[in-house]
Amino acid sequence: LDELDRQTLCLCLTHTHTPFLTCFNSYLPVCVSGATGSGSSLIHVVRKDEDIYSPILRKLFNESHHIFVGLQTIREDLPSKNKKPQFVSISKSYRSVIRACMEELQQVAVSTQDAELATQYGNQVSILLAIELIWNLCEVLFIDAVPAGSLLLHLLDWVRLHKADVDEKAREVLQSESPVEHHGYWDVVVSYVLQGRLEEARQMLAKQAAQQYADKNMYKLMDNLLSKMPVYNPGSIHTLTEFDVKWRHWHEEVDRCLQDKSFASNVHLELICKILVGDEDTLLEHKELLSTWYHFLVTRLLFAHPTIKPTELHYYAQSCMAMFLDSRSAPETLDSILLAAFDFDIHQVIKDCSIALNNWWFVAHLTDLLDHCKLLQSHNLHFGSNLREFLLLEYASGLFNHHSLWQLAVDYFDHCPEFGRVYLELHIERVPLDTERKALKVLRICEQRQMPEQVRSICKIMAKRALRNNRLGSALSWSIRAKDAAFATLISERFLQDYCTRGTFSDLDLIDNLGPAMLLSDRLTFLVKYHEFHKLYGEKCFTEAAKLLLSLITAKIAPRSFWMTLLTDALPLLEQKEVSQTHPHLSLGLYDLTVICVFWSFQEEDIELTKVELLRLALARNLAKAIVKEGTVDA
Amino acid sequence: MFVARSIAADHKDLIHDVSYDFHGRRMATCSSDQSVKVWDKSENGEWHCTASWKTHSGSVWRVTWAHPEFGQVLASCSFDRTAAVWEEIVGESNDKQRGQSHWIKRTTLVDSRTSVTDVKFAPKHMGLMLTTCSADGVVRIYEAPDVMNLSQWSLQHEISCKLSCSCISWNPSSSRAHPPMIAVGSDDSNVTYGGKVQIYEYNENTRKYAKAETLMTVTDAVHDIAFAPNLGRSFHVLAIATKDVRIFKLVPMRKESTSTGPTKFEVQIVAQFDNHNSQVWRVSWNITSTLLASSGDDGCVRLWKANYMDNWKCTGILKGDGSPLTGSSGQPTAMSTVVGSSVQTSQSVLNGTSAGRIGKRTPFAPPLRQLTSSKIYQHPAYY
């Protein structure tokens, strides 16, 4: 035995839910048990680090849920050209939610004292940055699907949005004592040019020009060139071809300045001129300012081929990436994803994002939006809808792990036509029913969606739990909701037993207000009616009480075990003047039945003799009275 | 990132089984120390032992929870040839304060003449039914006709499997299209009867269970078996823990209206993974059958997932203490899956810390383990 490796691994996967993605990693509560040789056994419960469930991320899930539901309810019958602006707007909403979340996380990352937490937040911020970058590009290329001309403008916006440090640097430079002497001055100017922000470049250069009397003419020339660069205006009456012609003229003019060595004596202006003419080597010399190959790509297109068509993008993207990246370093995942996007290979983008990020939130929402834009159907209808649903199911399944976010998941399942319902059924019955309130919430969801089996099951579980804890009233109302006649019978019996031992009822309000629900089981009906009998008796409505008692015995819904009690209750009634004198028939009827009951009772073994004696006495007296009455009152 | 919390189990011997209850808030463990322990998860996520008691006079092999509709009920099975049903009694108030609860034995099932190797409750739509399997190859199905009286169980079926049984699994499907179905795994070393997994199906007409299928391709000892949740599909998925991890698809073939025998199935192997490079002891599905977990003698837990094209691959590896295995890859070895695609090993720059994700696997020899482990039952010379 000692030779055996005592590591026995027993695995029990929590039946709870599939991996939940919080910060885009799997949450997987798995219980792993091991016994070590030293004799002390350990159980290891694995779960996702829940500290990442920060309130900030939760806001992301909540707000994106809102957008998602809105997207699903866009009317299908509108023509697609009306829908495109809506889809773009929705895409922008998603992106702004990401940005908001990112900014909040950034703030917390900066302000926290805990170094480890700061790193965590920092990581989340960089993931979100990447996500927004990808999403934005997908919006430009796939959702907005802008044609040549506008394409470059959108790509410029895209690059500018993701290169915020230029503005920071500019601020720093401008706020210094002498901006033109600041060491970062020319970097800012060049950066502006690289991003096509020529107006701002001109303003910066004006400061320099004001101080440079010697090169005044050169600065004037540069300013002129910068101001004249044609920018495509999508709304103008001029066609793309006309724009192209104008742009080529300008480009030739810039080139002439270079050839003429107009800026030769000023290294900075010469550099800017080379950039304006789109010289690749010059651009590549400024890798730190560009910092990414896609910035390089957009800049290169801006100054070499601004009328680029969407279909031509991938060729330039490939070559730019190759030129920019070190031949030694392999492209990273983000690069491949962007490249796939420039290649218009939507499926590759989704696939790479799913794998790389292991982030269901992102791919689920993006794919859903792309599917609404009918972009996934170009491959294969079945395939496309399967992918969307697959991702949404994964994402929503993960949400179910969370104690409050699970409610969002319900809406996602609702919009998955093939498996949404069965997933919901499986998940919702496993939601821990910690409180009545939570149970009611879960029930409402099931009832709204006609899930009778889940409703029944949840109610049964609650009823059983209440019964175990001796909360009869709660148990009864749950079993009524479960429409569980057998259980209702059982609980009613317990109530009646309680009455027998204690002489009082509990949960009177509940029993009084059951209404038609009391018909669920005979025993329950009896319980309600019996209590009613007691109430009538207490209010001295003896006639009504007697009538009720009579009907209880007649209708045979009184359990045998209770007959003795009923007869004992009947005793005083038989004595009541009201009954015996004004309603002799009633009295006689009672008499008849009580005789029968007493007769039956003799067959039971545990009858109390004194009680029986009393009854016989009362019956005899009553009968005598009744006979006398019957005789005297004229019928 | 994964976080593993360790709990001192305080079992005095090997733990053989651990089982979550339906909602994942309670856990039961059983051990060779002959006891069962129940653990409750508090609101802050801490696990506390709320009960610990001696259940058998031999090693307890398995423990399982009944559906909460039937109350707080456990079943255990043991080397002592018995299975037992336990119910939690709401204790005295001072017990509650101490966080302790009591479990009382409702019944002992003594029909088996050998070690009882597995005990499972049938799906709740079948009522309150308990199933055991024994080393002598008999599967017994019991029913409690009155679900309020857990002391009364009647033996409804006895299925003779002819091979020593090690594990059972019920098909959870409650669809009317699927008659009750149970899979039985065997760790018998007998080579004459080739297939070590048998599928039995209930026949409405004969009111008996009849063998529907034997998986002939599974010839090595089977340690665990698990039907996946059904999801309203027409076919069934079954995971098997044997010398490797296998996933089978059972597609019912159309029955002739006159046919009275059990359903015929087309058996397809969906995936086969030998990454554990050793005996696989347990397999377990998540509730939507999208994730399968396996544990093996290599001391690791592996998680398997299918993509939307139904290709299965490894999606995570955990060490025995629950921490992720870093610096190792999830690449399947030479015998890769039938339809599986290779595992991605990219460490994304986007993901920051990569704990819990796929890494590169360093090959290592499985720990020295004799074939005769505590899990393979040799009939002892004495009891």
Contacts between the chains, C-beta under 8 A, distances in Angstrom:
chain1	res1	chain2	res2	distance
A	1	B	374	7.9
A	3	B	368	7.4
A	3	B	370	6.1
A	4	B	369	6.6
A	4	B	370	6.2
A	4	B	373	6.0
A	4	B	374	7.1
A	5	B	297	7.4
A	5	B	367	4.4
A	5	B	368	6.5
A	5	B	369	5.0
A	6	B	14	6.6
A	7	B	297	7.9
A	7	B	299	5.5
A	7	B	320	5.9
A	7	B	367	7.0
A	8	B	14	5.5
A	8	B	15	6.9
A	8	B	16	6.9
A	8	B	281	7.2
A	8	B	374	7.5
A	8	B	375	7.5
A	9	B	281	6.2
A	9	B	282	7.1
A	9	B	295	4.0
A	9	B	296	7.1
A	9	B	297	7.9
A	9	B	299	6.6
A	9	B	300	7.9
A	9	B	301	6.8
A	9	B	320	5.7
A	10	B	15	6.3
A	10	B	16	6.6
A	10	B	17	5.5
A	10	B	18	5.0
A	10	B	281	7.2
A	10	B	282	5.8
A	10	B	295	6.9
A	11	B	18	7.9
A	11	B	281	7.8
A	11	B	282	4.4
A	11	B	283	7.9
A	11	B	284	5.6
A	11	B	293	5.4
A	11	B	294	7.1
A	11	B	295	3.9
A	11	B	301	5.5
A	12	B	17	7.9
A	12	B	18	4.8
A	12	B	19	5.7
A	12	B	20	5.7
A	12	B	27	7.9
A	12	B	282	7.6
A	12	B	284	5.8
A	13	B	284	3.8
A	13	B	285	6.7
A	13	B	286	5.6
A	13	B	291	7.1
A	13	B	292	7.9
A	13	B	293	4.3
A	14	B	20	5.2
A	14	B	24	4.8
A	14	B	286	7.5
A	15	B	20	6.0
A	15	B	22	7.0
A	15	B	24	6.4
A	15	B	286	6.8
A	15	B	287	4.9
A	16	B	20	7.8
A	16	B	23	7.8
A	16	B	24	4.2
A	16	B	286	7.7
A	16	B	287	7.0
A	17	B	286	7.0
A	17	B	287	6.6
A	17	B	288	7.9
A	18	B	286	5.3
A	18	B	287	7.7
A	18	B	288	5.8
A	18	B	290	5.4
A	18	B	291	5.6
A	19	B	291	7.0
A	24	B	351	7.0
A	25	B	1	6.0
A	25	B	351	7.6
A	25	B	355	7.8
A	25	B	356	5.9
A	25	B	357	7.3
A	26	B	315	7.6
A	26	B	316	6.7
A	26	B	356	6.1
A	28	B	2	7.2
A	28	B	291	7.8
A	28	B	303	7.0
A	28	B	316	7.4
A	28	B	356	7.9
A	29	B	24	7.0
A	30	B	293	6.2
A	30	B	301	6.6
A	30	B	318	7.0
A	30	B	322	7.3
A	31	B	18	5.4
A	31	B	20	6.6
A	31	B	27	6.4
A	32	B	4	7.7
A	32	B	295	7.1
A	32	B	301	5.7
A	32	B	318	6.7
A	32	B	320	6.6
A	32	B	321	7.5
A	32	B	322	5.0
A	33	B	9	7.1
A	33	B	15	4.9
A	33	B	18	4.6
A	33	B	29	6.6
A	34	B	15	7.7
A	34	B	320	4.8
A	34	B	321	6.9
A	35	B	11	7.3
A	35	B	13	7.4
A	35	B	14	4.5
A	35	B	15	5.2
A	35	B	31	8.0
A	39	B	12	7.0
A	39	B	13	7.8
A	40	B	8	6.7
A	40	B	10	7.9
A	41	B	8	7.7
A	41	B	9	4.2
A	41	B	10	7.2
A	41	B	11	4.5
A	41	B	12	8.0
A	41	B	13	7.7
A	41	B	14	7.3
A	41	B	15	5.3
A	41	B	31	7.2
A	42	B	6	5.1
A	42	B	7	6.9
A	42	B	8	6.3
A	42	B	9	6.0
A	42	B	321	7.6
A	43	B	6	7.1
A	43	B	7	4.5
A	43	B	9	4.8
A	43	B	15	7.3
A	43	B	18	6.7
A	43	B	27	7.8
A	43	B	29	6.6
A	43	B	39	7.8
A	43	B	47	7.7
A	44	B	4	4.8
A	44	B	5	7.0
A	44	B	6	5.2
A	44	B	7	7.6
A	44	B	320	7.6
A	44	B	321	5.3
A	44	B	322	3.6
A	45	B	4	6.9
A	45	B	5	5.0
A	45	B	6	7.9
A	45	B	7	6.7
A	45	B	47	6.6
A	45	B	322	7.1
A	46	B	2	5.5
A	46	B	3	7.2
A	46	B	4	4.7
A	46	B	5	7.9
A	46	B	318	6.2
A	46	B	322	4.0
A	47	B	2	7.2
A	47	B	3	5.9
A	47	B	4	7.9
A	47	B	5	7.4
A	47	B	45	7.9
A	48	B	1	7.1
A	48	B	2	6.5
A	48	B	3	7.0
A	48	B	356	8.0
A	49	B	1	4.4
A	49	B	2	7.0
A	49	B	3	4.5
A	50	B	3	7.7
A	50	B	45	7.5
A	52	B	1	7.3
A	120	B	352	7.8
A	120	B	353	8.0
A	122	B	352	7.9
A	123	B	351	7.8
A	123	B	352	3.0
A	123	B	353	6.5
A	124	B	352	7.4
A	126	B	350	7.1
A	126	B	352	6.8
A	127	B	350	5.3
A	127	B	351	6.7
A	127	B	352	6.6
A	130	B	350	4.7
A	131	B	350	7.9
A	332	B	348	7.7
A	332	B	349	4.8
A	333	B	346	5.4
A	333	B	348	4.5
A	333	B	349	6.3
A	333	B	350	6.5
A	334	B	348	7.7
A	334	B	349	6.1
A	334	B	350	6.1
A	355	B	344	4.8
A	355	B	346	6.9
A	356	B	346	6.0
A	356	B	348	4.0
A	356	B	350	6.0
A	356	B	351	7.2
A	357	B	348	6.5
A	357	B	350	5.7
A	357	B	351	6.6
A	358	B	351	7.0
A	358	B	357	6.3
A	386	B	308	5.6
A	387	B	308	5.4
A	390	B	307	7.8
A	390	B	308	3.8
A	391	B	308	7.7
A	393	B	288	7.7
A	393	B	290	7.9
A	394	B	290	7.4
A	397	B	288	6.0
A	397	B	290	7.2
A	419	B	231	6.5
A	419	B	232	7.9
A	422	B	231	5.2
A	422	B	232	4.9
A	423	B	231	7.8
A	423	B	288	5.8
A	426	B	229	6.3
A	426	B	231	7.6
A	426	B	287	5.1
A	426	B	288	5.7
A	427	B	287	6.9
A	427	B	288	7.4
A	430	B	22	6.6
A	430	B	23	6.0
A	430	B	24	7.1
A	430	B	287	6.1
A	431	B	23	7.6
A	432	B	23	4.2
A	432	B	24	7.0
A	432	B	25	5.3
A	433	B	23	7.3
A	457	B	69	6.1
A	457	B	124	7.8
A	460	B	69	4.7
A	461	B	68	4.6
A	461	B	69	5.6
A	464	B	68	7.1
A	464	B	69	6.5
A	464	B	70	7.4
A	464	B	71	5.2
A	465	B	68	7.7
A	468	B	71	6.5
A	468	B	72	7.2
A	468	B	88	7.9
A	468	B	90	5.4
A	469	B	90	5.8
A	470	B	90	7.5
A	490	B	148	6.3
